[in-house]
């Protein structure tokens, strides 16, 4: 869950966007100040 | 694998005093394809106007985490817990066998919070309450563990981290250990 804009690999996340990531490391770069909430859950 | 759920696809509700965005089905927003993710059942992005709030209402068998982004949240429950939660604090309420609580904006500005519901492993636990300040909350470039190992303990294999990045700052999020 992003607030602000971040680049996630080739994808740009903006405020309110969510990324569901399964089983891989990802590179994050802030395009502006960004606040992320990161959830990890066991399935 | 990465799936994107854009902000425009979230559910929403406008009650005047309450503006909500729903990551998963909640209240009158029902999308059978968006019922949660594993034990993660609710992520609500709420903005509560000054003076607004939820009166006393019940919960059962849910680990409820509230992260305040801006403003002040006042909490009261039938177990005798009272608290004001601000930006660098996180509230945890274990509904367990049953709890009744109220939440309202106690500040002079709109209250912006995320409320997260996680299904517990165990049903019928005794209700519990915790409110914790995170001094590192404003640090840039560091994941701050709010919930889970190293943070507030809940009855589920789940964690929540907060990460604030400055412009151009980069970080690698490692895949969780199998």
Backbone of each chain as ProteinMPNN parsed JSONL, in Angstrom:
{"seq_chain_A": "XXXXXXXXXXXXXXXXXXXXXXXXXXXXXXXXXXXXXXXXXXX", "coords_chain_A": {"N_chain_A": [[0.855, -1.183, 0.0], [0.739, 2.067, -1.02], [1.659, 5.467, -0.345], [2.223, 8.413, -1.91], [4.668, 8.307, -4.575], [6.213, 5.479, -5.959], [8.701, 3.518, -7.639], [8.454, 0.265, -8.644], [10.32, -2.119, -9.591], [9.576, -2.309, -12.912], [7.264, -0.992, -12.654], [5.115, 1.7, -11.719], [3.951, 2.818, -8.675], [1.32, 4.623, -7.249], [-0.271, 6.886, -4.892], [-2.375, 5.038, -2.815], [-2.352, 2.83, -4.42], [-1.863, -0.73, -4.636], [0.377, -3.433, -4.332], [0.666, -6.831, -4.872], [2.865, -9.176, -3.973], [4.528, -12.119, -4.661], [6.841, -14.338, -3.543], [9.301, -13.208, -4.477], [12.176, -11.045, -4.53], [12.128, -7.463, -4.563], [12.955, -4.383, -6.18], [12.775, -1.145, -4.93], [12.162, 2.244, -5.64], [11.869, 5.524, -4.589], [9.908, 7.998, -6.103], [9.027, 10.341, -5.243], [8.6, 11.705, -1.944], [7.564, 8.965, -0.059], [5.289, 6.808, 1.591], [4.989, 3.634, 2.769], [2.971, 0.862, 3.615], [3.692, -2.336, 4.518], [2.706, -5.562, 4.144], [2.972, -8.852, 5.318], [1.961, -12.09, 4.953], [1.263, -15.383, 6.092], [0.255, -18.093, 4.122]], "CA_chain_A": [[0.0, 0.0, 0.0], [1.638, 3.201, -1.169], [1.25, 6.861, -0.302], [3.358, 8.943, -2.651], [4.939, 7.512, -5.773], [7.421, 4.653, -5.935], [8.876, 2.61, -8.744], [8.597, -1.117, -8.181], [10.767, -2.712, -10.833], [9.147, -1.519, -14.073], [5.916, -0.503, -12.364], [5.022, 2.857, -10.835], [2.831, 2.813, -7.745], [0.972, 5.948, -6.739], [-1.009, 6.828, -3.631], [-3.535, 4.163, -2.774], [-2.122, 1.598, -5.19], [-1.373, -1.865, -3.875], [1.083, -4.473, -5.09], [0.713, -8.142, -4.225], [4.128, -9.755, -4.434], [4.659, -13.486, -4.158], [8.032, -15.145, -3.714], [10.456, -12.625, -5.143], [12.671, -9.765, -4.024], [11.806, -6.375, -5.483], [13.657, -3.108, -6.007], [11.886, -0.002, -4.765], [12.774, 3.568, -5.684], [10.865, 6.572, -4.379], [9.918, 9.08, -7.082], [8.791, 11.485, -4.356], [8.512, 11.1, -0.607], [6.54, 7.925, -0.094], [5.074, 6.037, 2.822], [4.418, 2.339, 2.418], [2.667, -0.164, 4.605], [4.074, -3.603, 3.904], [2.076, -6.681, 4.843], [3.445, -10.196, 4.97], [1.058, -13.051, 5.599], [1.412, -16.784, 5.774], [-0.951, -18.608, 3.452]], "C_chain_A": [[0.891, 1.233, 0.0], [0.93, 4.522, -0.929], [2.431, 7.643, -0.854], [3.619, 8.03, -3.823], [6.253, 6.754, -5.624], [7.475, 3.822, -7.216], [9.197, 1.235, -8.18], [9.002, -1.923, -9.405], [10.383, -1.806, -11.992], [7.817, -0.816, -13.84], [5.996, 0.731, -11.476], [3.761, 2.739, -9.991], [2.593, 4.225, -7.263], [0.056, 5.786, -5.53], [-2.246, 5.956, -3.749], [-3.376, 2.895, -3.58], [-1.574, 0.504, -4.276], [-0.668, -2.831, -4.827], [1.075, -5.739, -4.257], [1.904, -8.893, -4.816], [4.273, -11.141, -3.824], [6.017, -14.048, -4.55], [9.182, -14.525, -4.457], [10.867, -11.326, -4.451], [12.34, -8.683, -5.048], [12.643, -5.141, -5.137], [12.637, -1.988, -5.951], [12.694, 1.28, -4.908], [11.673, 4.612, -5.525], [11.012, 7.637, -5.463], [9.641, 10.414, -6.399], [8.731, 10.883, -2.96], [7.324, 10.142, -0.574], [6.476, 7.208, 1.243], [4.387, 4.741, 2.412], [4.096, 1.543, 3.669], [2.877, -1.501, 3.905], [3.535, -4.741, 4.754], [2.719, -7.975, 4.374], [2.551, -11.173, 5.707], [1.406, -14.457, 5.163], [0.122, -17.3, 5.158], [-1.168, -20.079, 3.785]], "O_chain_A": [[1.7, 1.424, 0.908], [-0.244, 4.682, -1.262], [3.535, 7.547, -0.318], [2.873, 7.077, -4.047], [7.269, 7.316, -5.216], [6.447, 3.471, -7.795], [10.093, 1.073, -7.351], [8.147, -2.363, -10.174], [10.819, -0.656, -12.049], [7.306, -0.127, -14.723], [6.842, 0.806, -10.585], [2.656, 2.583, -10.511], [3.53, 4.942, -6.91], [-0.342, 4.672, -5.191], [-3.055, 6.115, -4.662], [-4.179, 1.972, -3.443], [-0.911, 0.782, -3.277], [-1.076, -3.01, -5.974], [1.434, -5.723, -3.08], [1.935, -9.2, -6.008], [4.154, -11.31, -2.611], [6.313, -14.216, -5.733], [9.989, -15.256, -5.031], [10.045, -10.614, -3.874], [12.278, -8.949, -6.248], [12.986, -4.895, -3.981], [11.753, -1.887, -6.802], [13.789, 1.39, -4.357], [10.671, 4.584, -6.239], [12.115, 8.123, -5.712], [9.982, 11.476, -6.918], [8.804, 9.662, -2.815], [6.223, 10.479, -1.009], [7.485, 7.032, 1.927], [3.329, 4.759, 1.782], [4.844, 1.551, 4.646], [2.313, -1.76, 2.842], [3.866, -4.865, 5.933], [2.975, -8.164, 3.185], [2.398, -11.099, 6.926], [1.793, -14.694, 4.019], [-0.971, -16.978, 5.623], [-2.131, -20.684, 3.314]]}, "seq_chain_B": "XXXXXXXXXXXXXXXXXXXXXXXXXXXXXXXXXXXXXXXXXXXXXXXXXXXXXXXXXXXXXXXXXXXXXXXXXXXXXXXXXXXXXXXXXXXXXXXXXXXXXXXXXXXXXXXXXXXXXXXXXXXXXXXXXXXXXXXXXXXXXXXXXXXXXXXXXXXXXXXXXXXXXXXXXXXXXXXXXX", "coords_chain_B": {"N_chain_B": [[6.008, -13.174, -8.694], [4.035, -10.378, -9.449], [1.204, -8.568, -8.671], [-0.868, -5.868, -9.431], [-3.029, -3.733, -7.728], [-4.843, -1.184, -8.465], [-5.422, 2.126, -7.071], [-7.795, 3.148, -8.001], [-9.399, 0.972, -8.267], [-10.206, 0.241, -5.796], [-12.744, -0.323, -3.31], [-15.271, 1.997, -2.113], [-16.674, 4.405, 0.173], [-18.81, 7.05, 1.095], [-19.703, 8.775, 3.723], [-20.11, 11.33, 4.461], [-19.112, 12.43, 7.106], [-17.241, 10.473, 7.115], [-14.856, 9.202, 4.99], [-14.124, 6.478, 3.104], [-11.868, 4.018, 1.847], [-11.674, 0.849, 0.47], [-9.681, -1.971, 0.536], [-10.413, -4.594, 0.428], [-13.494, -6.51, 0.279], [-16.059, -4.944, 2.129], [-18.53, -3.988, 4.372], [-20.993, -2.425, 2.511], [-19.644, -2.68, 0.171], [-18.976, -5.164, -1.939], [-17.044, -7.526, -3.4], [-16.547, -10.459, -4.783], [-14.144, -11.399, -5.653], [-12.396, -10.078, -4.138], [-11.968, -10.711, -1.294], [-10.147, -10.774, 0.686], [-6.815, -11.695, 1.715], [-5.374, -14.572, 2.297], [-5.131, -14.774, 5.804], [-5.483, -12.087, 6.046], [-7.965, -9.884, 6.172], [-9.208, -7.341, 6.061], [-8.392, -4.141, 4.867], [-8.802, -0.993, 5.521], [-8.89, 2.305, 4.461], [-9.287, 5.108, 5.978], [-10.732, 8.348, 6.341], [-11.643, 10.463, 8.798], [-13.817, 12.952, 9.71], [-13.393, 15.958, 11.68], [-14.683, 15.627, 14.901], [-16.16, 13.424, 14.203], [-17.002, 9.875, 14.271], [-17.13, 6.374, 15.263], [-19.711, 4.949, 17.043], [-20.326, 2.89, 20.016], [-19.731, -0.456, 19.216], [-19.769, -3.956, 18.361], [-17.158, -6.503, 18.151], [-15.745, -9.654, 17.161], [-13.487, -12.366, 17.463], [-11.226, -11.35, 15.895], [-8.149, -9.905, 14.945], [-7.355, -6.711, 15.352], [-5.866, -3.973, 13.936], [-4.816, -0.675, 14.132], [-3.462, 1.92, 12.357], [-2.387, 5.095, 12.668], [-2.213, 7.734, 10.464], [-2.43, 10.515, 10.19], [-3.509, 12.88, 12.598], [-5.644, 12.375, 15.522], [-6.823, 9.618, 17.291], [-9.417, 8.587, 19.357], [-10.045, 6.029, 21.607], [-12.289, 3.763, 23.208], [-13.361, 1.04, 25.258], [-15.392, -1.789, 26.327], [-13.911, -3.23, 28.068], [-12.558, -1.633, 29.679], [-10.456, -0.194, 28.617], [-8.906, 2.782, 27.583], [-7.827, 5.278, 25.323], [-5.719, 7.585, 23.513], [-4.609, 7.767, 20.286], [-1.897, 8.578, 18.294], [0.065, 9.744, 15.437], [2.585, 8.394, 15.508], [1.992, 6.056, 16.734], [0.613, 2.78, 17.246], [-2.342, 0.958, 17.401], [-3.545, -1.985, 18.864], [-6.135, -4.247, 18.964], [-7.485, -7.047, 20.31], [-10.205, -8.804, 19.464], [-11.241, -11.295, 20.072], [-13.13, -13.328, 22.248], [-15.114, -11.501, 22.349], [-15.748, -8.062, 22.15], [-16.641, -4.688, 22.808], [-16.516, -1.553, 21.375], [-15.642, 1.947, 20.892], [-14.722, 4.488, 18.529], [-13.292, 7.585, 17.796], [-12.654, 10.741, 16.198], [-10.427, 12.616, 17.873], [-9.132, 14.942, 17.521], [-8.251, 18.2, 16.154], [-8.209, 18.275, 13.5], [-8.787, 16.566, 10.321], [-8.874, 13.016, 10.68], [-6.748, 10.564, 9.653], [-6.482, 7.231, 8.989], [-5.399, 3.796, 8.868], [-7.21, 0.88, 9.064], [-6.862, -2.416, 9.949], [-7.78, -5.728, 9.621], [-7.151, -8.905, 10.809], [-7.601, -12.328, 10.624], [-7.555, -14.431, 13.432], [-5.459, -17.221, 14.491], [-6.561, -18.67, 16.5], [-9.712, -19.149, 17.883], [-11.92, -17.42, 20.153], [-10.208, -16.312, 22.053], [-9.155, -14.423, 24.965], [-10.228, -11.053, 25.114], [-8.013, -8.364, 24.24], [-5.783, -5.543, 24.568], [-3.558, -3.199, 23.181], [-1.366, -0.468, 22.95], [1.076, 1.109, 21.225], [3.972, 3.083, 21.037], [6.083, 4.041, 18.354], [9.194, 4.955, 18.104], [10.885, 5.064, 15.949], [9.32, 5.56, 13.805], [9.313, 7.721, 11.982], [11.703, 7.531, 10.669], [13.701, 7.498, 7.73], [13.947, 5.247, 5.015], [14.083, 2.87, 6.41], [12.648, -0.145, 7.306], [10.114, -0.329, 9.593], [9.088, -2.423, 12.005], [5.878, -2.962, 12.811], [3.884, -4.768, 13.529], [3.88, -8.177, 14.428], [6.722, -10.44, 14.653], [9.026, -8.857, 16.673], [7.544, -6.604, 16.778], [4.253, -5.569, 17.662], [2.707, -8.317, 19.059], [0.654, -10.706, 17.5], [-1.98, -13.15, 17.077], [-1.278, -14.74, 14.714], [0.343, -15.738, 11.652], [1.686, -13.254, 10.51], [2.792, -10.028, 9.453], [3.326, -6.488, 9.764], [4.887, -3.774, 8.313], [6.18, -0.451, 8.4], [7.313, 1.87, 6.053], [9.118, 4.64, 5.17], [10.191, 6.572, 2.513], [12.626, 8.79, 1.173], [12.645, 11.159, -1.57], [14.042, 9.661, -4.458], [15.294, 7.741, -2.981], [16.371, 4.379, -2.558], [15.562, 0.924, -2.092], [15.831, -2.532, -1.374], [13.406, -4.94, -1.21], [13.404, -7.865, 0.365], [12.508, -11.207, -0.507], [10.264, -13.057, 1.522], [11.445, -15.557, 3.806], [11.123, -18.975, 2.961]], "CA_chain_B": [[4.812, -12.657, -9.36], [3.547, -9.115, -8.885], [-0.113, -8.136, -9.148], [-1.153, -4.504, -9.003], [-4.425, -3.379, -7.487], [-4.753, 0.281, -8.462], [-6.295, 2.818, -6.111], [-9.107, 3.371, -8.612], [-10.179, -0.27, -8.187], [-10.636, -0.015, -4.427], [-14.105, 0.057, -2.964], [-15.308, 3.287, -1.431], [-17.91, 4.841, 0.813], [-18.808, 8.455, 1.513], [-20.766, 9.015, 4.708], [-19.996, 12.716, 4.891], [-18.08, 12.513, 8.157], [-16.29, 9.366, 6.916], [-14.5, 8.821, 3.626], [-13.424, 5.202, 3.225], [-11.427, 3.243, 0.695], [-11.591, -0.535, 0.926], [-8.866, -2.881, -0.275], [-11.17, -5.838, 0.31], [-14.921, -6.34, 0.512], [-16.365, -4.444, 3.469], [-19.823, -3.324, 4.481], [-21.799, -2.565, 1.287], [-18.768, -2.967, -0.961], [-18.772, -6.614, -2.011], [-16.434, -8.043, -4.617], [-16.182, -11.83, -4.402], [-12.731, -11.614, -5.98], [-11.595, -9.278, -3.202], [-12.474, -11.054, 0.036], [-9.032, -10.823, 1.605], [-5.639, -12.415, 1.224], [-5.058, -15.412, 3.453], [-5.804, -14.299, 7.016], [-5.68, -10.635, 5.972], [-9.354, -9.76, 5.736], [-9.648, -5.959, 5.857], [-7.536, -2.948, 4.944], [-9.638, 0.177, 5.256], [-8.177, 3.581, 4.454], [-10.386, 5.972, 6.436], [-10.541, 9.736, 6.783], [-12.77, 10.787, 9.678], [-13.856, 14.397, 9.913], [-13.342, 16.437, 13.062], [-15.909, 15.367, 15.652], [-16.81, 12.205, 13.747], [-16.502, 8.626, 14.831], [-17.99, 5.196, 15.348], [-20.184, 4.677, 18.398], [-20.026, 1.559, 20.541], [-20.124, -1.546, 18.324], [-19.05, -5.172, 18.768], [-16.322, -7.324, 17.283], [-15.458, -10.976, 17.703], [-12.493, -13.189, 16.762], [-10.464, -10.634, 14.88], [-7.019, -9.113, 15.423], [-7.639, -5.422, 14.702], [-4.717, -3.076, 14.063], [-5.093, 0.647, 13.588], [-2.265, 2.729, 12.145], [-2.804, 6.476, 12.455], [-1.322, 8.455, 9.559], [-2.513, 11.918, 10.62], [-4.6, 13.16, 13.51], [-5.701, 11.694, 16.817], [-7.935, 8.683, 17.45], [-9.768, 8.253, 20.738], [-10.616, 4.685, 21.726], [-12.809, 3.314, 24.505], [-14.025, -0.25, 25.106], [-16.094, -2.302, 27.507], [-12.946, -3.902, 28.946], [-11.943, -0.588, 30.505], [-9.326, 0.459, 27.951], [-9.107, 4.121, 27.029], [-6.56, 5.733, 24.781], [-5.612, 8.492, 22.374], [-3.544, 7.216, 19.444], [-1.409, 9.56, 17.332], [0.737, 9.279, 14.217], [3.689, 7.453, 15.7], [1.525, 4.969, 17.576], [-0.237, 1.766, 16.632], [-3.273, 0.341, 18.341], [-3.94, -3.367, 18.603], [-7.269, -4.715, 19.767], [-7.886, -8.443, 20.063], [-11.632, -8.916, 19.775], [-11.368, -12.573, 20.763], [-14.463, -13.834, 22.58], [-16.089, -10.432, 22.185], [-15.406, -6.757, 22.714], [-17.448, -3.588, 22.298], [-15.66, -0.358, 21.481], [-15.952, 3.131, 20.092], [-13.562, 5.191, 17.991], [-13.69, 8.882, 17.257], [-11.602, 11.719, 15.958], [-10.278, 13.446, 19.07], [-8.269, 16.073, 17.199], [-8.806, 19.415, 15.543], [-8.015, 18.13, 12.057], [-9.241, 15.242, 9.877], [-8.116, 11.858, 11.156], [-6.48, 9.6, 8.58], [-5.968, 5.988, 9.578], [-5.623, 2.506, 8.233], [-7.63, -0.167, 9.987], [-6.504, -3.707, 9.364], [-8.335, -6.877, 10.35], [-6.494, -10.177, 10.505], [-8.244, -13.448, 11.314], [-6.607, -15.106, 14.318], [-5.366, -18.674, 14.408], [-7.325, -19.265, 17.589], [-10.967, -18.458, 18.188], [-12.35, -17.36, 21.546], [-9.195, -15.799, 22.981], [-9.604, -13.304, 25.801], [-9.958, -9.756, 24.484], [-6.78, -7.715, 24.702], [-5.582, -4.206, 24.005], [-2.217, -2.644, 23.301], [-1.115, 0.773, 22.219], [2.534, 1.2, 21.309], [4.622, 4.172, 20.308], [7.253, 3.611, 17.589], [10.054, 6.134, 17.984], [11.554, 5.048, 14.639], [8.293, 5.628, 12.766], [9.605, 8.757, 10.973], [12.99, 7.295, 10.013], [13.618, 7.271, 6.285], [14.73, 4.157, 4.458], [14.153, 1.725, 7.316], [11.374, -0.794, 7.609], [9.809, -0.34, 11.025], [8.16, -3.524, 12.256], [4.781, -2.546, 13.682], [3.126, -5.936, 13.984], [4.587, -9.423, 14.148], [7.945, -10.632, 15.427], [9.734, -7.592, 16.839], [6.548, -5.549, 16.961], [3.119, -6.022, 18.462], [2.45, -9.734, 18.795], [-0.73, -11.1, 17.259], [-2.17, -14.6, 16.968], [-1.322, -15.11, 13.299], [1.607, -15.61, 10.926], [1.515, -12.045, 9.705], [3.524, -8.865, 9.947], [3.093, -5.202, 9.096], [6.004, -2.836, 8.442], [6.024, 0.89, 7.847], [8.544, 2.297, 5.38], [9.072, 5.97, 4.562], [11.34, 6.796, 1.635], [12.829, 10.133, 0.628], [12.743, 11.117, -3.036], [15.21, 8.995, -5.068], [15.836, 6.698, -2.115], [16.141, 3.038, -3.091], [15.664, -0.156, -1.123], [15.436, -3.851, -1.883], [12.569, -5.734, -0.312], [13.743, -9.267, 0.171], [11.4, -12.165, -0.43], [10.243, -13.729, 2.819], [11.999, -16.91, 3.836], [10.091, -20.002, 2.772]], "C_chain_B": [[4.338, -11.39, -8.66], [2.197, -8.801, -9.523], [-0.366, -6.731, -8.591], [-2.657, -4.341, -8.825], [-4.462, -1.852, -7.374], [-5.761, 0.928, -7.515], [-7.707, 2.996, -6.667], [-9.999, 2.134, -8.538], [-10.631, -0.571, -6.764], [-12.117, 0.33, -4.267], [-14.098, 1.382, -2.233], [-16.662, 3.518, -0.787], [-17.74, 6.286, 1.249], [-19.994, 8.667, 2.437], [-20.756, 10.463, 5.194], [-18.874, 12.866, 5.9], [-16.975, 11.472, 7.973], [-16.1, 9.107, 5.431], [-13.654, 7.556, 3.721], [-13.016, 4.67, 1.863], [-11.145, 1.835, 1.193], [-10.701, -1.35, -0.017], [-9.606, -4.176, -0.544], [-12.632, -5.556, 0.639], [-15.185, -5.937, 1.966], [-17.697, -3.714, 3.395], [-20.596, -3.514, 3.162], [-20.952, -2.782, 0.034], [-18.456, -4.461, -0.944], [-18.229, -6.964, -3.388], [-15.914, -9.423, -4.25], [-14.734, -12.158, -4.728], [-11.805, -10.876, -5.02], [-12.126, -9.49, -1.784], [-11.363, -11.101, 1.079], [-7.869, -11.532, 0.948], [-5.124, -13.259, 2.376], [-5.816, -14.895, 4.675], [-6.052, -12.788, 7.025], [-7.05, -10.357, 5.368], [-9.762, -8.341, 5.368], [-8.443, -5.026, 5.864], [-8.436, -1.778, 4.55], [-8.804, 1.441, 5.444], [-9.245, 4.637, 4.729], [-9.91, 7.39, 6.728], [-11.806, 10.143, 7.522], [-12.714, 12.277, 9.991], [-13.791, 14.739, 11.407], [-14.7, 16.21, 13.729], [-16.607, 14.068, 15.269], [-16.257, 10.966, 14.414], [-17.548, 7.536, 14.822], [-18.403, 5.024, 16.8], [-19.879, 3.248, 18.815], [-20.575, 0.486, 19.596], [-19.258, -2.76, 18.64], [-18.141, -5.744, 17.687], [-16.097, -8.663, 17.972], [-14.416, -11.669, 16.826], [-11.825, -12.474, 15.589], [-9.334, -9.885, 15.577], [-7.099, -7.788, 14.654], [-6.505, -4.445, 15.008], [-5.083, -1.747, 13.419], [-3.799, 1.449, 13.554], [-2.736, 4.144, 11.81], [-1.76, 7.174, 11.577], [-1.281, 9.939, 9.919], [-3.68, 12.061, 11.581], [-4.532, 12.343, 14.779], [-6.986, 10.879, 16.926], [-8.168, 8.434, 18.936], [-10.496, 6.917, 20.76], [-11.162, 4.481, 23.129], [-13.474, 1.962, 24.283], [-14.597, -0.738, 26.428], [-15.199, -3.12, 28.426], [-12.194, -2.887, 29.811], [-10.748, 0.102, 29.872], [-9.754, 1.803, 27.386], [-7.785, 4.563, 26.43], [-6.735, 6.758, 23.691], [-4.406, 8.009, 21.576], [-3.183, 8.255, 18.395], [-0.581, 8.917, 16.237], [1.82, 8.242, 14.464], [3.301, 6.29, 16.607], [0.665, 3.999, 16.756], [-1.1, 1.168, 17.73], [-3.561, -1.09, 17.896], [-5.082, -3.727, 19.538], [-7.587, -6.147, 19.353], [-9.347, -8.573, 20.461], [-11.926, -10.226, 20.495], [-12.818, -12.982, 20.996], [-15.536, -12.755, 22.541], [-15.653, -9.153, 22.873], [-16.319, -5.718, 22.062], [-16.615, -2.318, 22.46], [-16.197, 0.788, 20.64], [-14.641, 3.769, 19.65], [-14.04, 6.537, 17.476], [-12.466, 9.761, 17.049], [-11.54, 12.658, 17.146], [-9.494, 14.719, 18.778], [-9.021, 17.224, 16.55], [-8.705, 19.371, 14.021], [-8.599, 16.791, 11.625], [-8.291, 14.148, 10.367], [-7.975, 10.863, 10.009], [-5.856, 8.361, 9.204], [-6.18, 4.816, 8.627], [-6.093, 1.55, 9.318], [-7.523, -1.505, 9.274], [-7.089, -4.81, 10.235], [-7.632, -8.134, 9.86], [-7.181, -11.276, 11.309], [-7.217, -14.152, 12.197], [-6.547, -16.598, 14.036], [-6.363, -19.327, 15.353], [-8.593, -18.467, 17.845], [-11.2, -18.443, 19.706], [-11.292, -16.929, 22.539], [-9.784, -14.686, 23.835], [-9.309, -11.998, 25.071], [-8.701, -9.119, 25.077], [-6.618, -6.386, 23.98], [-4.131, -3.799, 24.201], [-2.113, -1.409, 22.438], [0.372, 1.029, 22.357], [3.047, 2.35, 20.454], [5.852, 3.612, 19.597], [8.119, 4.834, 17.319], [10.709, 6.216, 16.609], [10.585, 5.281, 13.484], [8.666, 6.604, 11.642], [10.943, 8.545, 10.278], [12.792, 6.996, 8.532], [14.474, 6.06, 5.899], [14.842, 2.926, 5.321], [12.766, 1.15, 7.521], [11.199, -0.853, 9.122], [8.741, -1.395, 11.257], [7.101, -3.083, 13.269], [4.115, -3.746, 14.34], [3.873, -7.196, 13.562], [5.861, -9.491, 14.972], [8.766, -9.343, 15.471], [8.807, -6.405, 17.017], [5.45, -6.04, 17.881], [2.778, -7.454, 18.07], [0.966, -9.975, 18.565], [-0.784, -12.612, 17.062], [-2.329, -15.004, 15.5], [0.08, -14.98, 12.703], [1.483, -14.428, 9.969], [2.36, -10.929, 10.309], [3.115, -7.64, 9.146], [4.306, -4.324, 9.375], [5.589, -1.497, 7.852], [7.358, 1.298, 7.249], [8.312, 3.666, 4.748], [10.353, 6.167, 3.768], [11.398, 8.262, 1.225], [12.862, 10.038, -0.893], [14.082, 10.536, -3.487], [15.794, 7.885, -4.193], [15.444, 5.33, -2.647], [16.305, 2.016, -1.974], [15.27, -1.454, -1.825], [14.592, -4.531, -0.819], [12.841, -7.198, -0.607], [12.481, -10.132, 0.229], [11.423, -12.825, 0.938], [10.822, -15.13, 2.717], [10.874, -17.919, 3.714], [9.88, -20.767, 4.065]], "O_chain_B": [[4.252, -11.339, -7.434], [2.063, -8.77, -10.746], [-0.104, -6.459, -7.42], [-3.448, -4.761, -9.67], [-4.152, -1.294, -6.322], [-6.805, 0.356, -7.204], [-8.686, 2.998, -5.921], [-11.212, 2.229, -8.722], [-11.364, -1.535, -6.541], [-12.661, 1.162, -4.993], [-13.049, 1.844, -1.784], [-17.66, 2.902, -1.159], [-16.673, 6.694, 1.71], [-21.14, 8.732, 1.994], [-21.338, 10.773, 6.233], [-17.803, 13.377, 5.573], [-15.913, 11.566, 8.588], [-17.057, 8.83, 4.707], [-12.592, 7.56, 4.345], [-13.716, 4.847, 0.866], [-10.467, 1.644, 2.203], [-10.947, -1.405, -1.222], [-9.453, -4.785, -1.603], [-12.969, -4.513, 1.198], [-14.62, -6.506, 2.899], [-17.95, -2.931, 2.479], [-20.826, -4.649, 2.745], [-21.49, -3.04, -1.042], [-17.765, -4.956, -0.054], [-18.877, -6.726, -4.407], [-14.952, -9.546, -3.493], [-14.156, -13.081, -4.154], [-10.585, -11.027, -5.08], [-12.66, -8.573, -1.161], [-11.616, -11.435, 2.236], [-7.93, -11.917, -0.22], [-4.516, -12.744, 3.314], [-7.01, -14.611, 4.59], [-6.744, -12.272, 7.903], [-7.261, -10.575, 4.175], [-10.573, -8.147, 4.462], [-7.586, -5.103, 6.745], [-8.779, -1.609, 3.379], [-8.113, 1.613, 6.449], [-10.008, 5.014, 3.84], [-8.834, 7.601, 7.287], [-12.896, 10.167, 6.95], [-11.704, 12.792, 10.471], [-14.094, 13.913, 12.267], [-15.739, 16.566, 13.174], [-17.55, 13.654, 15.942], [-15.195, 10.991, 15.035], [-18.695, 7.746, 14.427], [-17.554, 4.96, 17.688], [-19.256, 2.49, 18.072], [-21.747, 0.522, 19.224], [-18.14, -2.614, 19.132], [-18.325, -5.508, 16.493], [-16.237, -8.791, 19.188], [-14.459, -11.57, 15.6], [-11.861, -12.94, 14.45], [-9.521, -9.308, 16.648], [-6.926, -7.766, 13.436], [-6.222, -4.132, 16.165], [-5.596, -1.705, 12.301], [-3.132, 1.634, 14.572], [-3.4, 4.363, 10.797], [-0.575, 7.198, 11.907], [-0.209, 10.544, 9.948], [-4.722, 11.431, 11.398], [-3.522, 11.709, 15.084], [-8.083, 11.382, 16.686], [-7.239, 8.113, 19.677], [-11.452, 6.709, 20.013], [-10.59, 4.956, 24.11], [-14.088, 1.743, 23.239], [-14.326, -0.182, 27.493], [-15.657, -3.645, 29.44], [-11.304, -3.252, 30.58], [-10.087, 0.907, 30.529], [-10.824, 1.937, 26.792], [-6.726, 4.254, 26.976], [-7.767, 6.801, 23.022], [-3.313, 7.86, 22.121], [-4.055, 8.758, 17.687], [-0.53, 7.692, 16.121], [1.95, 7.297, 13.686], [4.162, 5.62, 17.178], [0.083, 4.355, 15.731], [-0.636, 0.909, 18.84], [-3.789, -1.363, 16.717], [-4.998, -3.532, 20.751], [-7.915, -6.418, 18.198], [-9.693, -8.468, 21.638], [-12.751, -10.273, 21.408], [-13.632, -12.984, 20.072], [-16.723, -13.047, 22.682], [-15.241, -9.164, 24.033], [-16.715, -5.862, 20.906], [-16.08, -2.042, 23.534], [-17.08, 0.617, 19.8], [-13.602, 3.618, 20.294], [-15.066, 6.625, 16.801], [-11.406, 9.55, 17.638], [-12.481, 13.409, 17.403], [-9.218, 15.496, 19.693], [-10.245, 17.213, 16.42], [-9.077, 20.327, 13.341], [-8.884, 15.95, 12.478], [-7.078, 14.34, 10.453], [-8.969, 10.383, 9.465], [-4.822, 8.442, 9.867], [-7.014, 4.85, 7.723], [-5.456, 1.423, 10.363], [-8.02, -1.693, 8.164], [-6.905, -4.812, 11.452], [-7.535, -8.388, 8.659], [-7.327, -11.167, 12.526], [-6.111, -14.439, 11.738], [-7.453, -17.168, 13.428], [-6.93, -20.38, 15.061], [-8.546, -17.247, 18.004], [-10.744, -19.325, 20.433], [-11.446, -17.148, 23.74], [-10.792, -14.08, 23.471], [-8.243, -11.856, 24.472], [-8.376, -9.311, 26.248], [-7.224, -6.138, 22.938], [-3.549, -4.028, 25.262], [-2.69, -1.321, 21.354], [0.883, 1.154, 23.47], [2.618, 2.556, 19.318], [6.584, 2.803, 20.167], [7.828, 5.64, 16.435], [11.052, 7.305, 16.148], [10.976, 5.21, 12.319], [8.368, 6.343, 10.476], [11.288, 9.311, 9.378], [11.836, 6.327, 8.14], [15.584, 5.884, 6.402], [15.615, 2.021, 5.007], [11.827, 1.867, 7.867], [12.056, -1.376, 9.834], [7.62, -1.274, 10.762], [7.404, -2.861, 14.441], [3.823, -3.743, 15.536], [4.43, -7.262, 12.466], [6.057, -8.69, 15.886], [9.153, -8.808, 14.432], [9.254, -5.314, 17.372], [5.698, -6.842, 18.781], [2.586, -7.759, 16.893], [0.124, -9.511, 19.333], [0.246, -13.265, 16.9], [-3.363, -15.535, 15.094], [0.9, -14.204, 13.193], [1.211, -14.593, 8.78], [2.606, -10.896, 11.515], [2.632, -7.736, 8.018], [4.707, -4.15, 10.525], [4.767, -1.42, 6.939], [8.408, 1.098, 7.859], [7.431, 3.834, 3.905], [11.455, 5.959, 4.277], [10.374, 8.894, 0.965], [13.082, 8.96, -1.445], [15.131, 10.89, -2.948], [16.695, 7.166, -4.626], [14.328, 5.137, -3.128], [17.081, 2.212, -1.038], [14.467, -1.45, -2.758], [15.013, -4.677, 0.328], [12.543, -7.698, -1.692], [11.52, -9.813, 0.929], [12.498, -13.122, 1.461], [10.707, -15.799, 1.69], [9.802, -17.742, 4.293], [9.051, -21.676, 4.116]]}, "name": "protein", "num_of_chains": 2, "seq": "XXXXXXXXXXXXXXXXXXXXXXXXXXXXXXXXXXXXXXXXXXXXXXXXXXXXXXXXXXXXXXXXXXXXXXXXXXXXXXXXXXXXXXXXXXXXXXXXXXXXXXXXXXXXXXXXXXXXXXXXXXXXXXXXXXXXXXXXXXXXXXXXXXXXXXXXXXXXXXXXXXXXXXXXXXXXXXXXXXXXXXXXXXXXXXXXXXXXXXXXXXXXXXXXXXXXXXXXXXXXX"}
